Amino acid sequence: MDAGAFLRTIRQILFHPGKSFSGPSRPTWKKGLAFALPASFFASFFLNMGNFLSGRITLNTFCAQSLTGALNLVLLLGLEALILHLFLWRPLKSLGSTVGAVFYSLAVFPLFALPFIGRQLGMIWNLVIMVAAIANLHAIHPRKVVWAMAAPFILAWLGALSLSL
C-alpha cells in the first residue's frame, strides 16, 4: 500500500465508516494487517509523544515503547476480533473478514495527535468504526454488534460476582 492509498483509506474510514465496509469488496486479514502495522505504529507514536516532549522518557525509550506498543496493539486487536467473531451468533462472513475490519478501525490514529482530548475521542470513534464495520460486513443490526462486544465483559463481571458471593 502506497502513502496515497493509505491516506485515502484513513480518510474514507474516518469520515464514512458505514460506507467503507459495505459493497462487494470485503476486508481480509492480509489487507487489514498491511494497514494495521503502520497505523498501529503511528498510533503508538502519537500516544508516546507527550512523554517524550515533556522529557519523561528518552529517545531510546520512546522508540522502544512506540514499536512494542504497535505490536501489542495489533495483537490485542486480533484477539478482540476473534472474541467478537465468536460472540456474533452465526456471522455471515469469515473470521478473516472480521479480523480485517477490526484492523481497519485503527484509522483513528490521527485523532491521537490532538492534545488533551485526542486519546478519548480516538477510542470512542474506534468503537463506532468497529460497530459500523462489523454490522455492514455481516449485514446485522449494530445493536447485535454492541451486545457481542459487551458479552465478554458481562460474562467476566458475572463470573467475578459469582465468585464473590
DSSP file (Angstrom, degrees, kcal/mol; ACC not computed):
  #  RESIDUE AA STRUCTURE BP1 BP2  ACC     N-H-->O    O-->H-N    N-H-->O    O-->H-N    TCO  KAPPA ALPHA  PHI   PSI    X-CA   Y-CA   Z-CA
    1    1 A M              0   0    0      0, 0.0     2,-0.1     0, 0.0     0, 0.0   0.000 360.0 360.0 360.0 124.5    0.0    0.0    0.0
    2    2 A D     >  -     0   0    0      1,-0.1     4,-2.3     4,-0.0     5,-0.2  -0.329 360.0-101.1 -82.9 171.5    1.5    3.3   -1.0
    3    3 A A  H  > S+     0   0    0      1,-0.2     4,-2.4     2,-0.2     5,-0.2   0.865 120.1  52.5 -63.3 -38.3    1.2    6.5    1.0
    4    4 A G  H  > S+     0   0    0      2,-0.2     4,-2.3     1,-0.2    -1,-0.2   0.924 111.8  45.0 -64.9 -44.2   -1.6    8.0   -1.1
    5    5 A A  H  > S+     0   0    0      2,-0.2     4,-2.3     1,-0.2    -2,-0.2   0.877 111.8  54.2 -66.0 -36.8   -3.8    4.8   -0.8
    6    6 A F  H  X S+     0   0    0     -4,-2.3     4,-2.0     2,-0.2    -2,-0.2   0.930 111.3  44.1 -61.8 -46.6   -3.0    4.7    2.9
    7    7 A L  H  X S+     0   0    0     -4,-2.4     4,-2.5     2,-0.2    -2,-0.2   0.879 112.6  51.9 -68.4 -38.4   -4.2    8.3    3.4
    8    8 A R  H  X S+     0   0    0     -4,-2.3     4,-2.6     2,-0.2    -1,-0.2   0.895 109.5  50.8 -63.7 -39.1   -7.3    7.8    1.2
    9    9 A T  H  X S+     0   0    0     -4,-2.3     4,-2.5     2,-0.2     5,-0.2   0.917 110.5  48.8 -64.0 -43.3   -8.2    4.7    3.3
   10   10 A I  H  X S+     0   0    0     -4,-2.0     4,-2.8     2,-0.2     5,-0.2   0.941 113.0  47.0 -61.2 -47.8   -7.8    6.7    6.5
   11   11 A R  H  X S+     0   0    0     -4,-2.5     4,-2.1     1,-0.2     5,-0.3   0.916 113.0  49.1 -61.9 -43.7  -10.0    9.5    5.2
   12   12 A Q  H  X S+     0   0    0     -4,-2.6     4,-1.9     1,-0.2     8,-0.2   0.923 116.0  42.1 -62.6 -45.0  -12.7    7.1    3.9
   13   13 A I  H  < S+     0   0    0     -4,-2.5    -2,-0.2     2,-0.2    -1,-0.2   0.890 114.8  50.2 -72.3 -39.0  -12.9    5.1    7.2
   14   14 A L  H  < S+     0   0    0     -4,-2.8    -2,-0.2    -5,-0.2    -1,-0.2   0.909 124.2  26.8 -65.0 -42.4  -12.7    8.2    9.5
   15   15 A F  H  < S+     0   0    0     -4,-2.1    -2,-0.2    -5,-0.2    -1,-0.2   0.659 134.4  28.1-100.7 -16.9  -15.5   10.1    7.7
   16   16 A H     X  +     0   0    0     -4,-1.9     4,-1.7    -5,-0.3    -1,-0.2  -0.433  63.9 155.9-139.2  62.8  -17.6    7.4    6.2
   17   17 A P  H  > S+     0   0    0      0, 0.0     4,-0.7     0, 0.0    -1,-0.1   0.848  75.3  51.8 -64.0 -33.2  -17.2    4.3    8.3
   18   18 A G  H >4 S+     0   0    0      1,-0.2     3,-0.7     2,-0.2     4,-0.2   0.926 112.8  43.4 -68.2 -44.4  -20.6    2.7    7.2
   19   19 A K  H >4 S+     0   0    0      1,-0.2     3,-1.0     2,-0.2    -1,-0.2   0.769 102.1  69.8 -71.5 -25.4  -19.9    3.1    3.5
   20   20 A S  H 3< S+     0   0    0     -4,-1.7    -1,-0.2     1,-0.2    -2,-0.2   0.783 107.4  35.0 -65.1 -26.6  -16.3    1.8    3.9
   21   21 A F  T << S+     0   0    0     -3,-0.7     2,-0.3    -4,-0.7    -1,-0.2   0.242 100.1  88.8-116.4  12.8  -17.4   -1.7    4.7
   22   22 A S    <   +     0   0    0     -3,-1.0     3,-0.2    -4,-0.2   115,-0.1  -0.798  66.6  47.3-106.1 155.2  -20.5   -2.1    2.5
   23   23 A G  S    S-     0   0    0     -2,-0.3    -3,-0.0   113,-0.2     0, 0.0  -0.572 102.8 -51.1 110.3-175.4  -20.4   -3.3   -1.0
   24   24 A P  S    S+     0   0    0      0, 0.0     2,-0.4     0, 0.0    -1,-0.2   0.811 109.6  79.8 -72.4 -30.5  -18.8   -6.2   -2.8
   25   25 A S        -     0   0    0     -3,-0.2     0, 0.0     0, 0.0     0, 0.0  -0.639  63.3-172.3 -81.2 131.7  -15.3   -5.7   -1.6
   26   26 A R        -     0   0    0     -2,-0.4     2,-0.1     1,-0.0    -5,-0.1  -0.918  26.4-104.1-122.8 150.0  -14.7   -7.1    1.8
   27   27 A P        -     0   0    0      0, 0.0     2,-0.3     0, 0.0    74,-0.2  -0.379  31.7-158.1 -70.4 148.7  -11.7   -6.7    4.1
   28   28 A T     >  -     0   0    0     72,-0.2     4,-2.6    71,-0.1     5,-0.2  -0.810  30.6-111.9-118.2 164.7   -9.3   -9.7    4.5
   29   29 A W  H  > S+     0   0    0     -2,-0.3     4,-2.4     1,-0.2     5,-0.2   0.844 117.3  53.9 -67.0 -30.6   -6.9  -10.3    7.3
   30   30 A K  H  > S+     0   0    0      2,-0.2     4,-2.3     1,-0.2    -1,-0.2   0.940 112.3  41.8 -69.0 -46.6   -4.0   -9.8    5.0
   31   31 A K  H  > S+     0   0    0      2,-0.2     4,-1.6     1,-0.2    -2,-0.2   0.907 116.2  50.6 -65.2 -40.5   -5.2   -6.3    3.8
   32   32 A G  H  X S+     0   0    0     -4,-2.6     4,-2.9     1,-0.2    -2,-0.2   0.899 111.1  47.6 -62.9 -41.4   -6.2   -5.4    7.3
   33   33 A L  H  X S+     0   0    0     -4,-2.4     4,-2.2     2,-0.2    -1,-0.2   0.890 108.0  55.2 -67.8 -38.9   -2.8   -6.4    8.7
   34   34 A A  H  < S+     0   0    0     -4,-2.3    -1,-0.2     1,-0.2    -2,-0.2   0.836 116.1  39.2 -62.4 -31.8   -1.0   -4.5    6.0
   35   35 A F  H  X S+     0   0    0     -4,-1.6     4,-1.8    -5,-0.2    -2,-0.2   0.869 113.6  54.8 -80.9 -39.5   -3.0   -1.4    7.1
   36   36 A A  H  X S+     0   0    0     -4,-2.9     4,-3.1     1,-0.2     5,-0.3   0.826  97.5  62.6 -69.3 -33.7   -2.8   -2.1   10.8
   37   37 A L  H  X S+     0   0    0     -4,-2.2     4,-1.6     2,-0.2    -1,-0.2   0.963 112.8  32.4 -62.7 -53.9    1.0   -2.4   11.1
   38   38 A P  H  > S+     0   0    0      0, 0.0     4,-2.4     0, 0.0    -1,-0.2   0.902 120.3  53.1 -69.1 -35.8    1.9    1.2   10.0
   39   39 A A  H  X S+     0   0    0     -4,-1.8     4,-2.4     1,-0.2    -2,-0.2   0.906 109.2  48.5 -64.4 -40.1   -1.3    2.6   11.6
   40   40 A S  H  X S+     0   0    0     -4,-3.1     4,-2.6     2,-0.2    -1,-0.2   0.863 109.6  53.0 -68.6 -34.3   -0.6    1.0   14.9
   41   41 A F  H  X S+     0   0    0     -4,-1.6     4,-2.6    -5,-0.3    -2,-0.2   0.942 111.4  45.3 -64.3 -45.5    3.0    2.3   14.8
   42   42 A F  H  X S+     0   0    0     -4,-2.4     4,-2.7     2,-0.2    -2,-0.2   0.894 112.7  51.6 -65.0 -38.5    1.7    5.9   14.2
   43   43 A A  H  X S+     0   0    0     -4,-2.4     4,-2.1     2,-0.2    -2,-0.2   0.943 113.2  43.8 -61.7 -47.4   -1.0    5.5   17.0
   44   44 A S  H  X S+     0   0    0     -4,-2.6     4,-1.8     2,-0.2    -2,-0.2   0.877 112.1  54.7 -65.1 -37.3    1.7    4.3   19.4
   45   45 A F  H  X S+     0   0    0     -4,-2.6     4,-1.0    -5,-0.2    -2,-0.2   0.940 110.9  44.2 -59.8 -49.3    4.0    7.1   18.3
   46   46 A F  H  X S+     0   0    0     -4,-2.7     4,-0.6     1,-0.2     3,-0.2   0.856 111.5  54.0 -66.6 -34.6    1.3    9.8   18.9
   47   47 A L  H  < S+     0   0    0     -4,-2.1     4,-0.3     1,-0.2    -1,-0.2   0.834 114.8  40.1 -69.1 -31.2    0.4    8.2   22.3
   48   48 A N  H  X S+     0   0    0     -4,-1.8     4,-1.8     1,-0.2     3,-0.2   0.555  92.5  88.1 -92.1  -9.1    4.0    8.3   23.5
   49   49 A M  H  X S+     0   0    0     -4,-1.0     4,-2.9     1,-0.2     5,-0.3   0.873  83.2  55.5 -60.9 -39.9    4.8   11.7   22.0
   50   50 A G  H  X S+     0   0    0     -4,-0.6     4,-1.9     1,-0.2     6,-0.2   0.907 107.9  48.5 -61.3 -42.2    3.7   13.7   25.1
   51   51 A N  H  4>S+     0   0    0     -4,-0.3     5,-1.7    -3,-0.2     6,-1.1   0.879 114.1  47.2 -65.1 -36.7    6.0   11.8   27.4
   52   52 A F  H ><5S+     0   0    0     -4,-1.8     3,-1.1     4,-0.2    -2,-0.2   0.933 112.4  47.6 -70.8 -45.5    8.9   12.3   25.0
   53   53 A L  H 3<5S+     0   0    0     -4,-2.9    -2,-0.2     1,-0.3    -1,-0.2   0.816 110.3  52.9 -67.1 -29.4    8.3   16.0   24.5
   54   54 A S  T 3<5S-     0   0    0     -4,-1.9    -1,-0.3    -5,-0.3    -2,-0.2   0.557 114.6-117.3 -81.8  -6.6    7.9   16.6   28.3
   55   55 A G  T < 5S+     0   0    0     -3,-1.1    -3,-0.2    -4,-0.4    -2,-0.1   0.577  79.9 123.3  84.6   9.5   11.3   14.9   28.9
   56   56 A R  S   <S+     0   0    0     -5,-1.7     2,-0.3    -6,-0.2    -4,-0.2   0.758  77.0  31.2 -74.5 -24.2    9.8   12.0   31.0
   57   57 A I  S    S-     0   0    0     -6,-1.1    -2,-0.2    -5,-0.1    -1,-0.1  -0.951  82.6-121.3-132.3 155.1   11.3    9.4   28.6
   58   58 A T     >  -     0   0    0     -2,-0.3     4,-2.5     1,-0.1     5,-0.1  -0.294  34.6-100.7 -85.6 174.3   14.5    9.3   26.5
   59   59 A L  H  > S+     0   0    0      2,-0.2     4,-2.6     1,-0.2     5,-0.2   0.903 122.8  51.0 -63.0 -42.3   14.7    8.9   22.7
   60   60 A N  H  > S+     0   0    0      1,-0.2     4,-2.4     2,-0.2    -1,-0.2   0.918 112.4  46.0 -62.4 -43.2   15.6    5.2   23.1
   61   61 A T  H  > S+     0   0    0      2,-0.2     4,-2.9     1,-0.2     5,-0.2   0.896 111.2  53.6 -65.7 -40.1   12.7    4.6   25.4
   62   62 A F  H  X S+     0   0    0     -4,-2.5     4,-2.1     2,-0.2    -2,-0.2   0.931 111.4  44.7 -59.9 -47.4   10.4    6.5   23.1
   63   63 A C  H  X S+     0   0    0     -4,-2.6     4,-2.2     2,-0.2     5,-0.2   0.918 115.0  48.1 -64.1 -43.8   11.4    4.4   20.1
   64   64 A A  H  X S+     0   0    0     -4,-2.4     4,-2.6     1,-0.2     5,-0.3   0.915 112.8  47.6 -65.0 -42.8   11.1    1.1   22.0
   65   65 A Q  H  X S+     0   0    0     -4,-2.9     4,-2.1     1,-0.2    -1,-0.2   0.862 111.0  52.1 -67.1 -34.3    7.7    2.0   23.5
   66   66 A S  H  X S+     0   0    0     -4,-2.1     4,-1.7    -5,-0.2    -2,-0.2   0.916 113.7  43.0 -67.5 -42.6    6.4    3.0   20.1
   67   67 A L  H  X S+     0   0    0     -4,-2.2     4,-2.1     2,-0.2    -2,-0.2   0.941 118.4  42.4 -70.1 -47.3    7.5   -0.3   18.5
   68   68 A T  H  X S+     0   0    0     -4,-2.6     4,-2.6     1,-0.2     5,-0.2   0.879 113.4  53.8 -68.6 -35.2    6.3   -2.6   21.3
   69   69 A G  H  X S+     0   0    0     -4,-2.1     4,-2.2    -5,-0.3    -1,-0.2   0.891 107.8  51.2 -63.3 -38.6    3.1   -0.6   21.6
   70   70 A A  H  X S+     0   0    0     -4,-1.7     4,-2.1     2,-0.2    -2,-0.2   0.931 112.1  45.1 -63.9 -46.3    2.4   -1.0   17.9
   71   71 A L  H  X S+     0   0    0     -4,-2.1     4,-2.4     1,-0.2    -2,-0.2   0.905 113.3  50.4 -65.9 -40.6    2.9   -4.8   18.1
   72   72 A N  H  X S+     0   0    0     -4,-2.6     4,-2.7     1,-0.2    -1,-0.2   0.889 108.9  52.6 -63.3 -38.1    0.8   -5.1   21.2
   73   73 A L  H  X S+     0   0    0     -4,-2.2     4,-2.4     2,-0.2    -2,-0.2   0.909 109.7  47.7 -64.5 -42.6   -2.0   -3.1   19.6
   74   74 A V  H  X S+     0   0    0     -4,-2.1     4,-2.1     2,-0.2    -2,-0.2   0.923 114.2  46.8 -64.9 -43.8   -2.1   -5.4   16.6
   75   75 A L  H  X S+     0   0    0     -4,-2.4     4,-2.2     2,-0.2    -2,-0.2   0.908 112.6  49.9 -64.4 -41.5   -2.1   -8.5   18.8
   76   76 A L  H  X S+     0   0    0     -4,-2.7     4,-2.5     1,-0.2    -2,-0.2   0.909 111.4  48.0 -64.2 -42.6   -4.8   -7.0   21.0
   77   77 A L  H  X S+     0   0    0     -4,-2.4     4,-2.4     2,-0.2    -1,-0.2   0.867 109.9  53.0 -67.5 -35.4   -7.0   -6.1   18.1
   78   78 A G  H  X S+     0   0    0     -4,-2.1     4,-1.9     2,-0.2    -2,-0.2   0.917 111.7  45.4 -63.6 -42.5   -6.5   -9.6   16.6
   79   79 A L  H  X S+     0   0    0     -4,-2.2     4,-2.4     2,-0.2    -2,-0.2   0.894 111.8  52.4 -66.0 -40.2   -7.6  -11.1   19.8
   80   80 A E  H  X S+     0   0    0     -4,-2.5     4,-2.7     1,-0.2    -2,-0.2   0.900 108.5  50.8 -62.3 -40.8  -10.5   -8.7   20.1
   81   81 A A  H  X S+     0   0    0     -4,-2.4     4,-2.5     2,-0.2    -1,-0.2   0.899 109.9  50.0 -64.6 -40.2  -11.6   -9.7   16.5
   82   82 A L  H  X S+     0   0    0     -4,-1.9     4,-2.0     2,-0.2    -2,-0.2   0.939 113.6  44.5 -63.1 -47.4  -11.5  -13.4   17.4
   83   83 A I  H  X S+     0   0    0     -4,-2.4     4,-1.6     1,-0.2    -2,-0.2   0.912 114.2  50.1 -64.0 -42.7  -13.6  -12.9   20.5
   84   84 A L  H  < S+     0   0    0     -4,-2.7     4,-0.3     1,-0.2    -1,-0.2   0.911 109.5  51.1 -62.0 -42.6  -16.1  -10.6   18.7
   85   85 A H  H >< S+     0   0    0     -4,-2.5     3,-1.0     1,-0.2    -1,-0.2   0.881 108.6  52.0 -63.0 -38.2  -16.4  -13.1   15.9
   86   86 A L  H >< S+     0   0    0     -4,-2.0     3,-0.5     1,-0.2    -1,-0.2   0.836 111.2  47.1 -67.6 -31.9  -17.2  -15.9   18.4
   87   87 A F  T 3< S+     0   0    0     -4,-1.6    -1,-0.2     1,-0.2    -2,-0.2   0.345  86.3  90.2 -92.6   6.8  -19.9  -13.8   20.1
   88   88 A L  T <  S-     0   0    0     -3,-1.0    -1,-0.2    -4,-0.3    -2,-0.1   0.622  87.8-132.1 -79.0 -11.7  -21.7  -12.7   16.8
   89   89 A W  S <  S-     0   0    0     -3,-0.5    -2,-0.1    -4,-0.2    -3,-0.1   0.975  80.3  -6.6  57.4  85.1  -24.0  -15.7   16.8
   90   90 A R  S    S-     0   0    0     -4,-0.2    -4,-0.1    -5,-0.1     2,-0.1   0.986  83.9-155.7  66.3  66.1  -23.8  -17.1   13.3
   91   91 A P        -     0   0    0      0, 0.0    -1,-0.1     0, 0.0     4,-0.1  -0.380  10.6-141.9 -68.8 150.0  -21.7  -14.5   11.5
   92   92 A L  S    S+     0   0    0     46,-0.2     2,-0.2     2,-0.1    46,-0.1   0.821  78.9  49.5 -82.5 -33.1  -22.2  -14.3    7.7
   93   93 A K  S    S-     0   0    0      1,-0.2    45,-0.1     2,-0.0    44,-0.0  -0.487  93.6 -86.0-104.9 174.2  -18.6  -13.7    6.7
   94   94 A S     >  -     0   0    0     -2,-0.2     4,-1.6     1,-0.1     3,-0.3  -0.217  34.8-109.1 -77.1 166.7  -15.3  -15.4    7.6
   95   95 A L  H  > S+     0   0    0      1,-0.2     4,-2.8     2,-0.2     5,-0.2   0.860 118.6  60.8 -61.2 -36.4  -13.1  -14.8   10.6
   96   96 A G  H  > S+     0   0    0      1,-0.2     4,-2.3     2,-0.2    -1,-0.2   0.869 103.5  49.5 -60.2 -37.7  -10.5  -13.2    8.2
   97   97 A S  H  > S+     0   0    0     -3,-0.3     4,-2.4     2,-0.2    -1,-0.2   0.896 111.1  49.2 -67.8 -40.0  -13.1  -10.6    7.2
   98   98 A T  H  X S+     0   0    0     -4,-1.6     4,-2.3     2,-0.2    -2,-0.2   0.926 111.8  48.5 -64.6 -44.3  -13.9   -9.8   10.8
   99   99 A V  H  X S+     0   0    0     -4,-2.8     4,-2.4     1,-0.2    -2,-0.2   0.922 111.8  50.0 -61.3 -44.4  -10.2   -9.5   11.7
  100  100 A G  H  X S+     0   0    0     -4,-2.3     4,-2.0   -73,-0.2    -2,-0.2   0.909 110.3  49.6 -61.0 -43.2   -9.6   -7.2    8.7
  101  101 A A  H  X S+     0   0    0     -4,-2.4     4,-0.7   -74,-0.2    -1,-0.2   0.902 111.7  48.3 -63.6 -41.4  -12.5   -5.0    9.6
  102  102 A V  H >< S+     0   0    0     -4,-2.3     3,-0.8     1,-0.2    -1,-0.2   0.895 109.8  52.8 -67.2 -38.6  -11.3   -4.6   13.2
  103  103 A F  H >< S+     0   0    0     -4,-2.4     3,-1.7     1,-0.2    -1,-0.2   0.885 103.3  57.8 -63.0 -37.4   -7.7   -3.9   11.9
  104  104 A Y  H >< S+     0   0    0     -4,-2.0     3,-1.6     1,-0.3    -1,-0.2   0.700  87.1  77.3 -67.3 -17.1   -9.1   -1.1    9.7
  105  105 A S  G X< S+     0   0    0     -3,-0.8     3,-1.0    -4,-0.7    -1,-0.3   0.640  73.6  81.5 -67.8 -10.5  -10.6    0.6   12.8
  106  106 A L  G X   +     0   0    0     -3,-1.7     3,-1.8     1,-0.3    -1,-0.3   0.459  60.4  98.1 -71.1   1.1   -7.0    1.7   13.5
  107  107 A A  G <   +     0   0    0     -3,-1.6    -1,-0.3     1,-0.3   -93,-0.1   0.577  65.2  77.2 -64.6  -6.1   -7.7    4.5   11.0
  108  108 A V  G X>  +     0   0    0     -3,-1.0     3,-2.0     1,-0.2     4,-0.6   0.496  60.5 105.2 -80.1  -2.3   -8.5    6.7   14.1
  109  109 A F  G X4  +     0   0    0     -3,-1.8     3,-1.1     1,-0.3     4,-0.4   0.778  67.8  64.0 -57.9 -29.5   -4.8    7.1   14.9
  110  110 A P  G >4 S+     0   0    0      0, 0.0     3,-1.2     0, 0.0     4,-0.3   0.823  94.7  62.8 -62.7 -25.1   -4.6   10.8   13.6
  111  111 A L  G X4 S+     0   0    0     -3,-2.0     3,-1.6     1,-0.2    -2,-0.2   0.807  89.7  68.0 -66.3 -27.3   -7.0   11.7   16.4
  112  112 A F  G << S+     0   0    0     -3,-1.1    -1,-0.2    -4,-0.6     7,-0.2   0.703  89.4  65.2 -65.6 -18.1   -4.4   10.6   19.0
  113  113 A A  G <  S+     0   0    0     -3,-1.2    -1,-0.3    -4,-0.4    -2,-0.2   0.656  78.1 101.8 -78.8 -14.8   -2.3   13.6   17.9
  114  114 A L  S <> S-     0   0    0     -3,-1.6     4,-1.0    -4,-0.3     5,-0.3  -0.511  80.1-116.4 -69.8 132.6   -4.9   16.0   19.2
  115  115 A P  T  4 S-     0   0    0      0, 0.0     2,-2.5     0, 0.0    -1,-0.1  -0.402  81.2  -7.3 -70.9 148.3   -3.9   17.5   22.6
  116  116 A F  T  4 S+     0   0    0      1,-0.2     4,-0.3    -2,-0.1     3,-0.1  -0.316 139.8  35.4  71.5 -56.7   -6.0   16.8   25.7
  117  117 A I  T  > S+     0   0    0     -2,-2.5     4,-2.8     1,-0.1     5,-0.3   0.465  88.4  95.2-107.9  -1.7   -9.0   15.0   24.1
  118  118 A G  H  X S+     0   0    0     -4,-1.0     4,-2.6     1,-0.2     5,-0.2   0.894  85.1  47.8 -59.9 -45.0   -7.3   13.1   21.3
  119  119 A R  H  > S+     0   0    0     -5,-0.3     4,-2.1    -7,-0.2    -1,-0.2   0.932 116.3  43.0 -64.1 -46.3   -7.0    9.8   23.1
  120  120 A Q  H  > S+     0   0    0     -4,-0.3     4,-2.2     2,-0.2     5,-0.2   0.925 116.2  47.6 -66.6 -44.7  -10.5    9.7   24.4
  121  121 A L  H  X S+     0   0    0     -4,-2.8     4,-2.6     1,-0.2     5,-0.2   0.899 112.2  51.0 -62.8 -41.0  -12.0   10.9   21.1
  122  122 A G  H  X S+     0   0    0     -4,-2.6     4,-2.0    -5,-0.3    -1,-0.2   0.892 109.9  48.8 -64.1 -40.7   -9.9    8.3   19.2
  123  123 A M  H  X S+     0   0    0     -4,-2.1     4,-1.6     2,-0.2    -1,-0.2   0.901 113.5  46.3 -68.1 -40.1  -11.0    5.4   21.5
  124  124 A I  H  X S+     0   0    0     -4,-2.2     4,-1.9     2,-0.2    -2,-0.2   0.931 114.4  47.0 -67.1 -44.8  -14.7    6.4   21.2
  125  125 A W  H  X S+     0   0    0     -4,-2.6     4,-2.6     1,-0.2    -2,-0.2   0.831 106.8  59.4 -68.5 -30.0  -14.5    6.8   17.4
  126  126 A N  H  X S+     0   0    0     -4,-2.0     4,-2.4    -5,-0.2    -1,-0.2   0.917 106.5  47.2 -60.4 -43.8  -12.6    3.4   17.2
  127  127 A L  H  X S+     0   0    0     -4,-1.6     4,-2.5     2,-0.2    -2,-0.2   0.898 111.1  51.3 -65.3 -40.3  -15.6    1.7   18.8
  128  128 A V  H  X S+     0   0    0     -4,-1.9     4,-2.5     1,-0.2    -2,-0.2   0.924 111.2  47.7 -62.1 -44.3  -18.0    3.5   16.4
  129  129 A I  H  X S+     0   0    0     -4,-2.6     4,-3.0     2,-0.2     5,-0.2   0.910 111.4  50.8 -63.9 -42.3  -16.0    2.4   13.4
  130  130 A M  H  X S+     0   0    0     -4,-2.4     4,-2.7     2,-0.2     5,-0.3   0.927 111.6  47.1 -61.6 -44.7  -15.8   -1.2   14.7
  131  131 A V  H  X S+     0   0    0     -4,-2.5     4,-2.4     1,-0.2     5,-0.2   0.936 115.4  45.5 -63.2 -45.9  -19.6   -1.4   15.2
  132  132 A A  H  X S+     0   0    0     -4,-2.5     4,-2.3    -5,-0.2     5,-0.3   0.911 114.7  48.6 -63.2 -42.4  -20.3    0.1   11.7
  133  133 A A  H  X S+     0   0    0     -4,-3.0     4,-2.6    -5,-0.2    -2,-0.2   0.945 115.5  41.5 -64.2 -49.5  -17.7   -2.1   10.0
  134  134 A I  H  X S+     0   0    0     -4,-2.7     4,-2.4    -5,-0.2     6,-0.2   0.892 114.7  51.9 -68.6 -39.1  -18.9   -5.4   11.6
  135  135 A A  H  X>S+     0   0    0     -4,-2.4     5,-1.9    -5,-0.3     4,-0.6   0.927 116.2  39.9 -63.6 -44.8  -22.6   -4.5   11.2
  136  136 A N  H  <5S+     0   0    0     -4,-2.3     3,-0.3    -5,-0.2    -2,-0.2   0.894 115.6  51.6 -71.2 -39.5  -22.1   -3.7    7.5
  137  137 A L  H  <5S+     0   0    0     -4,-2.6    -2,-0.2    -5,-0.3    -1,-0.2   0.924 121.1  31.4 -63.7 -45.4  -19.8   -6.6    6.9
  138  138 A H  H  <5S-     0   0    0     -4,-2.4    -1,-0.2    -5,-0.2    -2,-0.2   0.397 105.3-124.7 -95.7   2.4  -22.1   -9.2    8.4
  139  139 A A  T  <5 +     0   0    0     -4,-0.6     2,-0.3    -3,-0.3    -3,-0.2   0.928  65.5 131.5  53.9  51.4  -25.3   -7.5    7.4
  140  140 A I      < -     0   0    0     -5,-1.9    -1,-0.2    -6,-0.2    -2,-0.1  -0.839  65.9 -85.3-127.0 166.3  -26.6   -7.4   11.0
  141  141 A H    >>  -     0   0    0     -2,-0.3     4,-1.1     1,-0.1     3,-1.1  -0.468  34.4-126.3 -70.7 139.6  -28.1   -4.7   13.2
  142  142 A P  H 3> S+     0   0    0      0, 0.0     4,-2.3     0, 0.0     5,-0.2   0.808 108.4  65.1 -57.2 -29.7  -25.5   -2.6   15.1
  143  143 A R  H 3> S+     0   0    0      1,-0.2     4,-2.2     2,-0.2     5,-0.2   0.881  98.9  52.8 -61.3 -36.9  -27.2   -3.4   18.4
  144  144 A K  H <> S+     0   0    0     -3,-1.1     4,-2.2     2,-0.2    -1,-0.2   0.869 108.2  50.5 -65.9 -36.3  -26.2   -7.0   17.9
  145  145 A V  H  X S+     0   0    0     -4,-1.1     4,-2.3     2,-0.2    -2,-0.2   0.909 108.6  51.6 -67.5 -41.6  -22.6   -6.0   17.4
  146  146 A V  H  X S+     0   0    0     -4,-2.3     4,-2.0     1,-0.2    -2,-0.2   0.919 111.0  48.1 -61.3 -43.1  -22.7   -3.9   20.6
  147  147 A W  H  X S+     0   0    0     -4,-2.2     4,-2.0     1,-0.2    -1,-0.2   0.894 110.6  51.5 -63.8 -39.0  -24.0   -6.8   22.5
  148  148 A A  H  < S+     0   0    0     -4,-2.2    -1,-0.2     1,-0.2    -2,-0.2   0.861 111.3  47.9 -66.0 -34.2  -21.3   -9.1   21.0
  149  149 A M  H  < S+     0   0    0     -4,-2.3     4,-0.4     1,-0.2    -1,-0.2   0.845 116.9  42.7 -72.2 -33.7  -18.7   -6.6   22.1
  150  150 A A  H  X S+     0   0    0     -4,-2.0     4,-2.4    -5,-0.2     3,-0.4   0.717  93.3  83.7 -84.6 -22.1  -20.1   -6.3   25.6
  151  151 A A  H  X S+     0   0    0     -4,-2.0     4,-2.7     1,-0.2     5,-0.2   0.874  88.4  50.0 -55.1 -46.5  -20.8  -10.0   26.1
  152  152 A P  H  > S+     0   0    0      0, 0.0     4,-2.3     0, 0.0    -1,-0.2   0.899 113.5  47.0 -60.9 -37.5  -17.2  -11.0   27.2
  153  153 A F  H  > S+     0   0    0     -4,-0.4     4,-2.4    -3,-0.4    -2,-0.2   0.891 112.4  49.3 -69.6 -39.0  -17.2   -8.2   29.8
  154  154 A I  H  X S+     0   0    0     -4,-2.4     4,-2.6     2,-0.2     5,-0.2   0.920 112.3  48.4 -65.2 -43.2  -20.7   -9.1   31.1
  155  155 A L  H  X S+     0   0    0     -4,-2.7     4,-2.4    -5,-0.2    -2,-0.2   0.906 112.1  48.8 -64.0 -41.3  -19.6  -12.7   31.4
  156  156 A A  H  X S+     0   0    0     -4,-2.3     4,-2.4    -5,-0.2    -1,-0.2   0.905 112.2  49.1 -64.7 -40.3  -16.4  -11.8   33.3
  157  157 A W  H  X S+     0   0    0     -4,-2.4     4,-2.5     2,-0.2    -2,-0.2   0.918 112.1  47.9 -64.9 -43.6  -18.4   -9.5   35.6
  158  158 A L  H  X S+     0   0    0     -4,-2.6     4,-2.4     2,-0.2    -2,-0.2   0.883 111.7  51.0 -64.9 -37.5  -20.9  -12.2   36.3
  159  159 A G  H  X S+     0   0    0     -4,-2.4     4,-1.7     2,-0.2    -2,-0.2   0.912 111.9  46.1 -64.4 -42.9  -18.1  -14.7   36.9
  160  160 A A  H  X S+     0   0    0     -4,-2.4     4,-1.5     1,-0.2    -2,-0.2   0.879 112.6  51.6 -67.1 -37.5  -16.4  -12.3   39.4
  161  161 A L  H  X S+     0   0    0     -4,-2.5     4,-0.9     1,-0.2    -2,-0.2   0.896 109.3  49.3 -66.0 -40.2  -19.8  -11.6   41.1
  162  162 A S  H  < S+     0   0    0     -4,-2.4     3,-0.2     1,-0.2    -1,-0.2   0.847 109.9  51.8 -69.2 -32.0  -20.5  -15.3   41.5
  163  163 A L  H  < S+     0   0    0     -4,-1.7    -1,-0.2     1,-0.2    -2,-0.2   0.809 107.6  52.6 -71.6 -29.4  -17.0  -15.9   43.0
  164  164 A S  H  <        0   0    0     -4,-1.5    -1,-0.2     1,-0.2    -2,-0.2   0.692 360.0 360.0 -80.9 -17.0  -17.5  -13.1   45.5
  165  165 A L     <        0   0    0     -4,-0.9    -1,-0.2    -3,-0.2    -2,-0.2   0.477 360.0 360.0 -83.2 360.0  -20.8  -14.5   46.8
